[in-house]
């Protein structure tokens, strides 16, 4: 497995707190598209981020 970059680690920590992509983007002063890019790279390295596994993950709406 490739190591996580410092920014990927920061994004993962914020996702784990339950923040939305928009909130993460505002916190890090980046665009939401940048957050989504980091999340895609995280999932490529770690696999799907599961809610409840490791303190949280992306939240999706049912349906």
Number of C-alpha atoms within 10 A of each C-alpha: 6 8 10 14 11 9 12 17 14 15 21 22 16 19 22 18 12 16 18 16 21 14 15 20 18 13 11 14 9 12 14 17 12 12 22 15 13 19 20 14 14 21 12 12 13 13 10 13 18 12 15 10 9 11 13 18 21 18 14 7 4 4 3
